[in-house]
């Protein structure tokens, strides 16, 4: 009996040793960087729950926290049609009635389940050419964003439908992954569409950590640009120069799938205008202007400057989620593969924010967003073939990867890429092309164990 207990104890001890040898922390590993657990610097959120992305920065003062809560009212609350005592002005055309309607729990939108309810997906549209500042050209009688909803008595601009195209990708060990691509079409337009209409589907990206990205200086962004690939590494990121409507000047774009917005104030005002049909002091013309069903009521602006500023502050003051298992052996193996595959050439792990006058809590923060905020050619498979300022039809801004591992916990899905086509992280990798073609091929040659380590690393972000 004594020998039985000794043997059982030995098995327990060996199991503990095996588990900890595989999952031990390796803070002396060359791929571990001290402090990278605090992805948002002083603005790092410690939660690992469905509310993580909703959480304000812990660095806010009491007054700033109150401003954050005041901004939440406009971000989360639903707008209605006029006349209304509060939050009126919705429409006449819109995509959703609230910011939350697209950015559920401040996370990334999934691919729609039903064709009559797009959720957080919308279509940017335009025709060939560029405007006076390089911007996309309006589709006559439709603008540059399709509104698929309308108030009573008004027709939606069109119905959105899609079909799926599929193809297989094979890893070197013979495992096959089936990929799918949505092909969108517009049906029953309220008036005939131009035959040259360009369509670009976009799912709503995450909202957390945006204030930190907004605080990254233009000089920092440009320091990582290599438009002509002078170092011959096959990576040639470039900045998108866009029009800053508030300051009436050209500026580097930071936000949106093609970096077409220069700051969060303009991003917020444009979203209110095009997503919900709300006018403001920055955009005081209805998104339906020029249409036969345009709202001509003299009730503009429908969103006050203060309300717009509070909403903007809400997005600027959200924290970024803490890294999990940053010094874990398997995570570090995955990070090594990530770097060796040259994924980090675009998804740059670490950046330092600059100085903002209004939001000192975002100043001089060492953050780990895994992006360079630059445009990169992602190949024909991901192309939308729609230019947006300096971004051509194959170029996209490097998406930040922080928080990617919490997407399923917060939003209940694992859909990625600009149109939500990827159903998991590995599918997203296999859609990469262009400047990332060699990185994708590197991953395809990995063993199953190494592919799992790479995914485990990405899910730790």
SULCORDA-V925455 format. One record per residue. N is the residue number from 1. RES is the residue in one small letter. PSI is psi in whole degrees, -180 to 180 (999 if undefined). OMEGA is omega in whole degrees, 0 to 359 (* if undefined). Layout:
((N;RES;PSI;OMEGA) (N;RES;PSI;OMEGA))
//
This chain:
((1;x;-41;179) (2;x;-39;179) (3;x;-35;179) (4;x;-45;180) (5;x;-37;178) (6;x;-42;180) (7;x;-42;178) (8;x;-42;178) (9;x;-38;178) (10;x;-42;179) (11;x;-43;179) (12;x;-43;180) (13;x;-45;181) (14;x;-37;177) (15;x;-43;179) (16;x;-42;179) (17;x;-42;181) (18;x;-46;181) (19;x;-45;184) (20;x;-23;175) (21;x;-27;179) (22;x;-29;188) (23;x;13;182) (24;x;153;177) (25;x;135;182) (26;x;71;182) (27;x;-11;176) (28;x;3;178) (29;x;138;182) (30;x;-17;180) (31;x;0;175) (32;x;131;177) (33;x;119;180) (34;x;133;178) (35;x;-8;185) (36;x;-10;172) (37;x;-35;180) (38;x;75;187) (39;x;-31;180) (40;x;20;183) (41;x;-131;178) (42;x;-9;181) (43;x;21;183) (44;x;135;179) (45;x;130;184) (46;x;-16;184) (47;x;151;171) (48;x;54;183) (49;x;-177;179) (50;x;-9;180) (51;x;6;185) (52;x;-47;185) (53;x;-16;180) (54;x;-4;193) (55;x;131;178) (56;x;159;177) (57;x;137;177) (58;x;-6;182) (59;x;2;183) (60;x;145;171) (61;x;171;179) (62;x;-40;179) (63;x;-41;179) (64;x;-37;178) (65;x;-37;177) (66;x;-41;176) (67;x;-40;178) (68;x;-45;180) (69;x;-37;178) (70;x;-38;178) (71;x;-32;179) (72;x;-33;180) (73;x;-41;182) (74;x;-28;179) (75;x;-39;187) (76;x;-30;186) (77;x;150;179) (78;x;135;175) (79;x;152;183) (80;x;172;180) (81;x;154;175) (82;x;153;0) (83;x;143;180) (84;x;142;181) (85;x;-32;179) (86;x;149;175) (87;x;49;176) (88;x;176;175) (89;x;2;181) (90;x;137;174) (91;x;-163;13) (92;x;-21;177) (93;x;145;181) (94;x;171;174) (95;x;-43;175) (96;x;163;183) (97;x;3;178) (98;x;160;174) (99;x;-41;180) (100;x;-27;180) (101;x;-28;176) (102;x;-45;184) (103;x;69;183) (104;x;124;180) (105;x;29;178) (106;x;14;179) (107;x;-170;180) (108;x;141;179) (109;x;147;175) (110;x;173;175) (111;x;141;183) (112;x;147;177) (113;x;-39;183) (114;x;142;184) (115;x;-15;177) (116;x;6;177) (117;x;101;186) (118;x;-12;181) (119;x;-121;181) (120;x;21;177) (121;x;138;174) (122;x;169;180) (123;x;121;168) (124;x;140;182) (125;x;157;175) (126;x;177;172) (127;x;169;183) (128;x;148;179) (129;x;-176;179) (130;x;152;181) (131;x;-173;184) (132;x;-24;179) (133;x;11;180) (134;x;1;183) (135;x;161;176) (136;x;153;183) (137;x;134;180) (138;x;142;166) (139;x;124;183) (140;x;128;179) (141;x;11;179) (142;x;-27;183) (143;x;-150;182) (144;x;10;173) (145;x;132;180) (146;x;126;174) (147;x;117;185) (148;x;8;176) (149;x;159;181) (150;x;157;177) (151;x;170;181) (152;x;133;179) (153;x;-3;181) (154;x;145;180) (155;x;135;169) (156;x;154;183) (157;x;-35;178) (158;x;166;171) (159;x;144;182) (160;x;127;177) (161;x;164;177) (162;x;156;170) (163;x;163;182) (164;x;131;171) (165;x;139;184) (166;x;150;169) (167;x;159;183) (168;x;146;171) (169;x;136;182) (170;x;134;173) (171;x;165;183) (172;x;-26;180) (173;x;5;176) (174;x;-11;178) (175;x;137;183) (176;x;137;176) (177;x;124;180) (178;x;122;179) (179;x;152;177) (180;x;145;182) (181;x;126;177) (182;x;136;175) (183;x;115;189) (184;x;151;175) (185;x;155;179) (186;x;127;183) (187;x;153;177) (188;x;50;176) (189;x;149;182) (190;x;-23;174) (191;x;154;186) (192;x;137;178) (193;x;149;173) (194;x;139;179) (195;x;-19;182) (196;x;20;182) (197;x;128;176) (198;x;137;185) (199;x;132;177) (200;x;105;178) (201;x;140;180) (202;x;129;171) (203;x;150;181) (204;x;127;179) (205;x;170;178) (206;x;155;182) (207;x;-25;185) (208;x;150;176) (209;x;4;185) (210;x;-32;179) (211;x;-34;177) (212;x;-40;177) (213;x;-36;178) (214;x;-28;183) (215;x;-4;177) (216;x;129;186) (217;x;156;177) (218;x;-36;180) (219;x;-37;177) (220;x;-43;179) (221;x;-46;182) (222;x;-25;180) (223;x;-20;179) (224;x;-2;180) (225;x;146;178) (226;x;64;189) (227;x;-34;182) (228;x;12;178) (229;x;55;182) (230;x;-23;179) (231;x;1;173) (232;x;37;177) (233;x;5;179) (234;x;0;180) (235;x;125;186) (236;x;58;180) (237;x;144;178) (238;x;155;178) (239;x;148;172) (240;x;121;178) (241;x;122;187) (242;x;177;183) (243;x;126;176) (244;x;105;185) (245;x;-35;183) (246;x;-43;183) (247;x;1;177) (248;x;54;179) (249;x;165;175) (250;x;139;180) (251;x;164;177) (252;x;131;177) (253;x;140;180) (254;x;-29;191) (255;x;155;185) (256;x;160;185) (257;x;-24;177) (258;x;23;179) (259;x;49;185) (260;x;1;177) (261;x;135;186) (262;x;-22;184) (263;x;169;184) (264;x;-27;178) (265;x;-48;179) (266;x;-39;177) (267;x;-45;181) (268;x;-46;181) (269;x;-40;180) (270;x;-39;179) (271;x;-44;177) (272;x;-42;185) (273;x;-48;187) (274;x;-36;182) (275;x;-32;185) (276;x;-4;179) (277;x;28;182) (278;x;131;177) (279;x;156;179) (280;x;-179;178) (281;x;-23;178) (282;x;-40;178) (283;x;89;186) (284;x;14;177) (285;x;134;181) (286;x;146;177) (287;x;-21;179) (288;x;7;182) (289;x;136;180) (290;x;-9;178) (291;x;158;179) (292;x;-19;180) (293;x;26;181) (294;x;146;176) (295;x;115;182) (296;x;14;181) (297;x;140;182) (298;x;61;183) (299;x;20;185) (300;x;151;356) (301;x;148;183) (302;x;-15;178) (303;x;121;182) (304;x;160;177) (305;x;-40;180) (306;x;-43;180) (307;x;-39;177) (308;x;-41;179) (309;x;-39;179) (310;x;-41;178) (311;x;-42;178) (312;x;-43;180) (313;x;-35;178) (314;x;-46;180) (315;x;-30;180) (316;x;-22;188) (317;x;9;173) (318;x;143;178) (319;x;-176;176) (320;x;143;186) (321;x;146;178) (322;x;143;172) (323;x;146;173) (324;x;142;172) (325;x;39;186) (326;x;-26;181) (327;x;14;178) (328;x;143;185) (329;x;-44;180) (330;x;-40;177) (331;x;-44;181) (332;x;-33;174) (333;x;-42;177) (334;x;-38;178) (335;x;-39;177) (336;x;-44;178) (337;x;-42;179) (338;x;-43;180) (339;x;-43;181) (340;x;-29;177) (341;x;-2;180) (342;x;20;174) (343;x;-33;182) (344;x;-7;177) (345;x;-30;176) (346;x;-47;178) (347;x;70;183) (348;x;124;186) (349;x;-48;192) (350;x;136;173) (351;x;161;177) (352;x;129;181) (353;x;161;179) (354;x;-144;184) (355;x;127;172) (356;x;135;183) (357;x;-40;188) (358;x;-28;187) (359;x;76;185) (360;x;-22;180) (361;x;-18;178) (362;x;-1;186) (363;x;141;171) (364;x;45;180) (365;x;131;172) (366;x;116;186) (367;x;163;183) (368;x;71;184) (369;x;-14;182) (370;x;57;174) (371;x;158;171) (372;x;-2;181) (373;x;20;180) (374;x;164;176) (375;x;140;177) (376;x;145;175) (377;x;117;183) (378;x;10;175) (379;x;174;185) (380;x;-30;184) (381;x;-32;180) (382;x;0;186) (383;x;141;170) (384;x;-9;177) (385;x;30;179) (386;x;111;178) (387;x;153;178) (388;x;99;191) (389;x;-123;183) (390;x;-9;179) (391;x;125;176) (392;x;-176;187) (393;x;-6;177) (394;x;1;185) (395;x;140;178) (396;x;151;173) (397;x;141;177) (398;x;119;181) (399;x;132;174) (400;x;142;182) (401;x;-11;182) (402;x;140;180) (403;x;-4;185) (404;x;-33;181) (405;x;-12;179) (406;x;2;183) (407;x;-45;182) (408;x;-39;180) (409;x;-43;185) (410;x;-47;189) (411;x;-6;174) (412;x;20;178) (413;x;172;175) (414;x;45;178) (415;x;133;182) (416;x;176;183) (417;x;171;191) (418;x;-29;180) (419;x;10;176) (420;x;15;185) (421;x;-34;182) (422;x;129;182) (423;x;-3;176) (424;x;176;185) (425;x;-42;183) (426;x;-38;175) (427;x;-41;180) (428;x;-41;179) (429;x;-43;185) (430;x;-14;175) (431;x;-12;182) (432;x;140;177) (433;x;-160;179) (434;x;-124;179) (435;x;-20;181) (436;x;9;182) (437;x;-45;181) (438;x;-35;177) (439;x;-44;178) (440;x;-45;181) (441;x;-34;176) (442;x;-44;180) (443;x;-38;181) (444;x;-23;180) (445;x;-7;182) (446;x;155;172) (447;x;164;178) (448;x;-39;180) (449;x;-44;180) (450;x;-34;177) (451;x;-40;177) (452;x;-39;178) (453;x;-40;178) (454;x;-45;179) (455;x;-39;179) (456;x;-39;175) (457;x;-50;182) (458;x;-36;179) (459;x;-11;177) (460;x;-12;185) (461;x;999;*))
//
